[in-house]
Amino acid sequence: MFRASGILKLAALIFAFLLVVFLAFQILEINVDFKLPSVISRSMPSNTIPTNSIKYKCGLSKACPAGHFAFKMASGAASVVGPRICLEDKLLMSGVKNNVGRGINVALVNGKTGDVVKTEYFDMWAGDVAPFITFLKGIEDGTIVMMASFDDSATKLNDEARKLIADLGSSTINNLGFRDNWIFVGGKGIRTKTPFEQHIKNSAETNKFEGWPEVLEMEGCIPQRQD
């Protein structure tokens, strides 16, 4: 009898664990493939591996051309899961690395080498915008700038901070509002608006999570600086 009771408790714990994992992946909106290509390659001849199962740097479905850096990034999920930024198969920022936080998360990358210069986050709800402005002004020419929102990224933003981000190539920073989700890749010294930007408004009518919009994801190939 006691043995049966112990088995039932173990089964209940396993079920609860699987449920938590399932919900976490639902929040992150991750396509969980459990590295199928590597699993299949160990059990099937190489000529039978489906070509659409091949993944490239940062999980991209297509390889970037020469002279480009592969990237993939996601905004935060509500106030629960932090943003993720990957470049050239290197995870630059994530909750796992414990280097993300509420507000605007920023990764600076050398535009020639792809090396990480610095990662930082700035609390735009309870923090001060002044350190963020100082940070933006100190970015060197030729630097790739990657930004992702988490929780609220707009409350403390002022016109000066928005102008500095617009100068990095942003088209939507002036429309960023309370609890909006936003991801962006620009550069210091860029002469045009970047194509790498997504923005979704916080709206009670369209929010996927209560009080927050859905997670934004973006991937692509960033041109390497040649001069």
N, C-alpha and C positions, 0 to 999 in steps of 0.2 A: 504493500500500500504506500509506504513511504517512498519506495523507489519510483512508483508511478507518479507520485506527487512531484518528485524532483524532476522527472522528465518533462512534466507539464510546465513547470516553472522555467526550465531551460528553453523549451519551445517558445514560451511567451517572451523571454528575453531576446531570443534570436529574431522573432517577428518584430519586436519593437525596434531593434537595431536596424533591420532592413527597411522598416518604414521611415526612420529618421534619414537614412541614406537616400532613399527615394525622394523624400521631400526636399532634401538639400540640393539634389541634382535638378529638381523641378524649378527651384528658385533660381539656380544658376543658369538654367536653360542650356545645359551642356548636352551635346550629342555624345552619349557615352558609348564609345566603340571598344573600350577595354583593349586598345592596341591590337585590334583584330589582325592587321597585316602581319605583325610579328608572330602571332599565334598560328595563323594559317600557314605561314612560311615554314614552320617547323613540322607541319603535318601534311603538306601537299607539295608536289613538285613545283618548281618555280614557274614553269610555263602555264600552270593552272591558276595562278593568283589573279583575281580580277583587277584590271588596271585601275578601276575607280576606287579601289581600296587603298591605293598608295597615298600617303600623306607627306607633305614637305615641311620645311621649317615652320615652326609655330603651329603646325597642323593645317597649313594652307592646302587647298585642293590642287593648286597649280604652283609650279616652281616660278620664282621671280627671275627675270632676265638678268644677265650680267650687269653689274654696276647699280644694283638695287638691293635694299635691305628688306627682308620679309618681316611683316609685323602682324600681330593680332591682339586686340584689346577689347575689354568690356567695362562698362560702367559698374558701379555698385548696385546691389539688389536691396532696395529699401534702405533700412538702417542696420541690416543684418550681415550681409556678405559684401566684403570690400571689392574694389575694382581689380582687374588683372591686366597687366601689360607685358607682352612678349615681343622680343625683337631678335631675329636671327637664331631662333630656338633657345634663347635665354630668357627666363622669367625675370623681368626687371622689378615688378611690383606685384604683390598679392597678399592676401591674408595669411597664406602659408609662410611667406617670408617675413611677416610681421612688420611691414614697412608701409602700410596704407592707413588712412584715417579719414575721419569725417571732413568734408570740404572738397578742395581741389587737390588731386594727386598728380604730381609732375615727375616725369623722367626726362633728364637731359642727356642727349647722346651726341657724340662727336660725329659730325656729318661726313667726314672722310673715312674714318676707321670703323664706325659703328660701336665704339667702346662707350660704356656708360660713364657719364661725367658726374652725375648726381641724381639722387631720388629724394623727393621731399613731399610733404603734404601740408596744407594750410587750412585750418578750421575757419570756414566762412560763416559759421553760425554763432559761435561763442568767442571766436578768436579776434585778432586785430588784423586789419588788411595791410597795415604799414610794412610788416616783414615780408609779405607777399609782393608788394610793390618793389621793395628793395631787391628781392630775389629776381624779379622779372627784369629790372634794369641792369642787373649784373650778368645776364646771359650773353655769351660771346657770339659774334657773327659766325655763321656756318653751323650753329648748333641745331640739331633736331629737337623739337619740343613736343612731348607727348603728355596729354592731360586727360584725366578721367574724373568724373564726379562721384561722390559717395554721400548719401543722406542729403544734406543741403549744401550747395556750393555757391549760393548767390546772395544770401542776406547781407553779408558785409562787403560785397564787391561795390566799389565806387567807380566813378567815371574814369579816373586815372588808371585804375587796374584794368578796366574793360578796354581802354584805348591801347594799353600795352599789349594785351592779348590779341586785339584786332591787328596790331602791327606785326604779329607773328603769323598772320594769314587767316584768322578766324572771321567768318561771315555772320555768325549767330550769337557771339558773346554778348552783344547789346540786348538780346532778347532773353538771355538766361535768367530765369526767375526761381522763386522759392521751390525747392525740392524737384526741380527739373532734372532730367538725366542728360548728360552731355559727354561726348568723347571727341578728341581733337588731336590731330598731328599737324604741326606747322614748323616753322623755322625762323631763327633770327636772321634778318636780312632778306627774307623772302619778298619778292616784288609783286606777287599775285596772291589771290585768295587760294587757300589750299582746297583740294578736292576731298581731303580726309577729315570729315567732320560730320557728326550726327547729333541731333538735338530733339528731345521729346518733352513736351510740356506736362507739368503736373496738373491733371484735370480729373475731377471726381467722376466725370462721365466716361473717361477712357482709361483710367489707372488700372493696371493689372493687379497691383498690391494695394491694400487699403492705405491711402495717403501718399502713395508713390507710384510713378509710372513704371512700365516694364524695363527690363535690362536692355541696354544697347550694346551691340557687338559690331566690330568692324575689323576688316583685314585688308591687306594690300601690299604693295611694293613701293618703298620710298626711294626716290633717286639718290644715289650716292653723290656727294659733293666732289667735283672733279678738279676745281681750281686750287 
